[in-house]
Amino acid sequence: MSTSPPAASITTPTPRRRGASKHSTVAAQLLEQIRSGHFPPGARLPSEPDLCRHFGVSRHTVRSALRSLYEKGLVLSQQGRGTVVQTAAATPRYAFACNSVDDLLQYAAAAPRELRQTSRRQVDPALAQWLGCGPGEDWWEMRTCRIEKQGQTVIAASRIYVPDRFAEAVAELATSPLPLFALIEQRYGHHIAQVRQNFSVAHATPDEATDLGLTVGAAVMCVERRFFDERGSLLEVSCSVHPPLGFRYEMTVRQIIGQGSA
């Protein structure tokens, strides 16, 4: 079995430009080292804690910087290897490949969210069976929509559920552009280790039909997502429905550079 090469060290950072944000400064310096060949394709970038120490910034700043490089198609997060350089030439992403948490974050940035309703409810037996929790537990339920920026049309209507212990993240959802799972990560220190997705065809409920501009009972594409942390604890369950003619799911298969087969 082949082993991953160690991550290269970072060269001395250049001074921060006046007016530049911290994450853009970190991204610019990493980009410079990728283009110069210090981090060639196939090389692993230093870990997030190492980048935090080197640049003297928070983990949130480092993740924003790495997300910027990801958007340019320069790096890819690989399970068990960290962040790996894919190319030294920027190739911006235009299509969504929702195969990772980073992809879901990019989807959230490109399609702004509108929070329609928030309520705290005691889970009945039917909902408990679907959520995978115990009847009688207190959970938060939110109804949201995702808006396509150019046409200002609703492209997704969602119901999101989280346990009552995440009430502070729920309260923050109204003013933050981040998805709820990202707020839970930031505020409570959980790490999203697994997202299980299930696709099916469903019929629009009255709320969904109103949000999407469809008739009640119209066919919709339904995407269920369950977010788990590294201990296997369920953090969030969401159900998003999309108009059948406007839904497209892309799966991208990439060659892993610099890693042989086992």
C-alpha positions as CSV (number, residue, x, y, z in Angstrom):
1,M,0.0,0.0,0.0
2,S,1.3,3.4,-0.9
3,T,1.6,6.1,1.8
4,S,0.9,9.8,1.4
5,P,4.0,12.1,1.2
6,P,4.4,14.5,4.2
7,A,3.0,18.0,3.8
8,A,5.6,20.6,2.7
9,S,6.4,23.4,5.1
10,I,5.3,27.0,4.4
11,T,7.7,29.7,3.5
12,T,7.9,33.0,5.5
13,P,4.6,34.9,5.0
14,T,4.6,38.2,3.2
15,P,3.2,41.3,5.0
16,R,-0.6,41.7,4.9
17,R,-1.8,44.2,2.3
18,R,-3.6,47.2,3.7
19,G,-7.4,46.7,3.5
20,A,-7.1,43.0,2.7
21,S,-9.1,40.6,4.9
22,K,-7.2,37.9,6.8
23,H,-8.6,35.0,4.8
24,S,-7.8,36.6,1.5
25,T,-4.3,37.3,2.7
26,V,-3.8,33.7,3.7
27,A,-5.4,32.5,0.4
28,A,-3.1,34.8,-1.7
29,Q,0.0,33.6,0.0
30,L,-0.9,29.9,-0.4
31,L,-1.8,30.6,-4.0
32,E,1.6,32.3,-4.6
33,Q,3.4,29.2,-3.2
34,I,1.3,26.9,-5.3
35,R,2.1,28.8,-8.5
36,S,5.8,29.0,-7.6
37,G,6.0,25.3,-7.3
38,H,6.6,25.2,-3.6
39,F,3.4,23.2,-3.4
40,P,3.3,21.2,-6.7
41,P,0.3,19.2,-7.9
42,G,-0.1,16.1,-5.6
43,A,1.5,17.9,-2.6
44,R,-0.4,18.1,0.7
45,L,-0.8,21.5,2.2
46,P,0.0,21.8,5.9
47,S,-2.8,20.9,8.3
48,E,-5.4,23.5,9.5
49,P,-3.8,23.8,12.9
50,D,-0.3,24.3,11.4
51,L,-1.7,27.0,9.0
52,C,-3.4,28.7,12.0
53,R,-0.1,28.8,13.9
54,H,1.9,29.9,10.9
55,F,-0.3,32.8,9.9
56,G,-1.5,33.6,13.4
57,V,-5.2,33.3,12.5
58,S,-8.3,31.4,13.5
59,R,-9.4,28.1,12.1
60,H,-12.4,29.8,10.5
61,T,-10.0,32.1,8.6
62,V,-8.0,29.2,7.4
63,R,-11.0,27.3,6.2
64,S,-12.3,30.4,4.3
65,A,-8.9,30.7,2.6
66,L,-8.8,27.0,1.7
67,R,-12.4,27.3,0.4
68,S,-11.2,30.2,-1.9
69,L,-8.5,27.9,-3.3
70,Y,-11.1,25.1,-3.8
71,E,-13.4,27.5,-5.7
72,K,-10.6,28.2,-8.1
73,G,-10.1,24.4,-8.6
74,L,-6.6,24.5,-7.2
75,V,-7.0,22.1,-4.2
76,L,-9.2,19.2,-3.1
77,S,-10.0,17.9,0.3
78,Q,-9.3,14.1,0.5
79,Q,-10.4,11.8,3.3
80,G,-7.4,10.8,5.3
81,R,-4.9,13.0,3.3
82,G,-6.0,16.6,4.1
83,T,-5.9,19.3,1.4
84,V,-4.1,18.3,-1.8
85,V,-3.0,20.5,-4.6
86,Q,-4.6,19.5,-7.9
87,T,-3.2,22.1,-10.3
88,A,-1.2,25.3,-10.3
89,A,-3.6,26.9,-12.8
90,A,-6.9,28.3,-11.6
91,T,-9.9,26.5,-13.1
92,P,-13.0,28.1,-11.5
93,R,-16.0,25.9,-10.7
94,Y,-19.3,26.6,-12.3
95,A,-21.3,23.5,-11.6
96,F,-22.1,22.0,-8.2
97,A,-20.8,18.6,-7.4
98,C,-22.4,18.0,-4.0
99,N,-20.1,15.2,-2.9
100,S,-18.5,16.9,0.2
101,V,-19.3,19.3,2.9
102,D,-17.3,22.0,1.0
103,D,-19.5,21.5,-2.0
104,L,-22.6,22.0,0.1
105,L,-21.1,25.3,1.4
106,Q,-20.4,26.4,-2.1
107,Y,-24.0,25.6,-3.0
108,A,-25.2,27.7,0.0
109,A,-23.1,30.7,-1.1
110,A,-24.4,30.6,-4.7
111,A,-28.0,30.2,-3.7
112,P,-28.9,32.6,-0.8
113,R,-31.3,31.3,1.8
114,E,-34.6,32.8,3.0
115,L,-35.8,31.6,6.4
116,R,-39.6,31.3,6.3
117,Q,-40.5,29.7,9.6
118,T,-38.8,28.5,12.8
119,S,-40.6,26.5,15.6
120,R,-39.7,24.3,18.5
121,R,-41.7,21.1,18.7
122,Q,-41.9,17.8,20.5
123,V,-41.3,14.9,18.1
124,D,-44.3,12.7,17.6
125,P,-43.8,8.9,16.8
126,A,-44.0,9.3,13.0
127,L,-41.5,12.1,12.9
128,A,-39.3,10.3,15.4
129,Q,-39.1,7.3,13.2
130,W,-38.1,9.4,10.2
131,L,-35.5,11.4,12.2
132,G,-34.1,8.4,13.9
133,C,-34.6,9.8,17.4
134,G,-36.9,9.0,20.4
135,P,-40.6,10.1,20.5
136,G,-41.2,13.0,22.8
137,E,-37.7,14.6,22.3
138,D,-37.6,18.4,21.6
139,W,-36.3,19.4,18.2
140,W,-36.2,22.6,16.2
141,E,-37.9,22.7,12.8
142,M,-37.1,25.3,10.2
143,R,-38.6,26.0,6.8
144,T,-36.3,27.7,4.3
145,C,-36.0,28.4,0.6
146,R,-32.9,28.7,-1.7
147,I,-33.1,31.5,-4.2
148,E,-31.3,31.4,-7.6
149,K,-29.4,34.7,-7.7
150,Q,-29.8,35.6,-11.4
151,G,-33.5,34.8,-11.9
152,Q,-34.5,35.3,-8.3
153,T,-36.5,32.1,-8.5
154,V,-36.9,29.6,-5.7
155,I,-34.9,26.5,-6.6
156,A,-35.3,24.6,-3.3
157,A,-37.8,24.4,-0.4
158,S,-36.4,22.8,2.7
159,R,-37.4,21.5,6.1
160,I,-34.5,21.3,8.5
161,Y,-34.5,19.6,11.9
162,V,-31.9,19.8,14.7
163,P,-32.0,18.7,18.4
164,D,-33.0,21.3,21.0
165,R,-29.4,21.6,22.3
166,F,-28.4,23.5,19.2
167,A,-30.9,26.4,20.0
168,E,-28.2,29.1,19.8
169,A,-27.2,28.0,16.3
170,V,-30.8,28.1,15.3
171,A,-31.2,31.6,16.6
172,E,-28.1,32.6,14.6
173,L,-29.5,31.2,11.3
174,A,-31.7,34.3,10.8
175,T,-28.7,36.6,10.4
176,S,-26.0,34.3,9.1
177,P,-25.5,33.3,5.5
178,L,-23.9,30.0,6.6
179,P,-25.8,26.7,6.5
180,L,-27.0,25.5,9.9
181,F,-24.5,22.6,10.0
182,A,-21.7,25.1,9.6
183,L,-23.0,27.2,12.5
184,I,-23.2,24.1,14.6
185,E,-19.6,23.3,13.8
186,Q,-18.5,26.8,14.7
187,R,-20.5,27.3,17.9
188,Y,-20.3,23.8,19.4
189,G,-17.0,22.4,18.1
190,H,-18.6,19.5,16.3
191,H,-16.9,18.2,13.0
192,I,-19.1,17.0,10.2
193,A,-17.6,13.6,9.4
194,Q,-20.3,12.1,7.3
195,V,-23.3,13.3,5.2
196,R,-25.7,10.7,4.1
197,Q,-27.9,11.7,1.1
198,N,-31.0,10.0,-0.2
199,F,-32.7,10.9,-3.5
200,S,-36.4,10.2,-4.3
201,V,-39.4,11.5,-6.1
202,A,-42.1,13.0,-3.9
203,H,-45.3,15.0,-4.1
204,A,-45.3,18.7,-3.1
205,T,-47.0,19.6,0.2
206,P,-49.0,22.8,0.4
207,D,-46.1,24.7,1.9
208,E,-43.7,23.3,-0.7
209,A,-46.1,24.0,-3.6
210,T,-46.5,27.6,-2.4
211,D,-42.7,28.1,-2.2
212,L,-41.9,26.6,-5.5
213,G,-44.9,27.9,-7.5
214,L,-46.3,24.5,-8.1
215,T,-49.7,22.8,-7.6
216,V,-50.2,20.8,-4.4
217,G,-49.2,17.1,-5.1
218,A,-47.0,18.0,-8.1
219,A,-44.0,15.7,-8.6
220,V,-40.8,17.1,-7.0
221,M,-37.2,15.8,-6.6
222,C,-36.6,15.2,-2.9
223,V,-33.1,15.2,-1.3
224,E,-32.7,14.0,2.3
225,R,-29.5,14.7,4.1
226,R,-28.3,13.5,7.5
227,F,-25.3,15.1,9.1
228,F,-23.2,13.1,11.6
229,D,-20.1,14.0,13.6
230,E,-17.0,11.9,14.1
231,R,-18.7,10.1,17.0
232,G,-21.6,9.1,14.8
233,S,-24.0,11.6,16.6
234,L,-26.8,12.9,14.4
235,L,-26.5,16.7,14.2
236,E,-29.0,17.7,11.5
237,V,-31.6,16.2,9.2
238,S,-32.9,18.1,6.2
239,C,-35.4,17.4,3.4
240,S,-35.1,19.7,0.3
241,V,-37.5,19.5,-2.6
242,H,-36.7,20.9,-6.1
243,P,-38.9,21.5,-9.2
244,P,-38.4,18.4,-11.4
245,L,-37.5,20.5,-14.5
246,G,-35.0,22.6,-12.6
247,F,-33.1,20.0,-10.7
248,R,-29.7,18.6,-11.7
249,Y,-27.3,16.6,-9.6
250,E,-23.8,16.2,-10.8
251,M,-21.4,13.6,-9.6
252,T,-17.7,14.1,-10.4
253,V,-15.1,11.3,-10.4
254,R,-11.6,12.6,-10.0
255,Q,-8.3,10.9,-10.3
256,I,-6.4,11.1,-7.0
257,I,-3.0,12.7,-8.0
258,G,0.1,11.3,-6.4
259,Q,-1.5,8.3,-4.7
260,G,-1.2,4.8,-6.1
261,S,-3.7,2.0,-5.7
262,A,-3.5,-0.2,-2.7
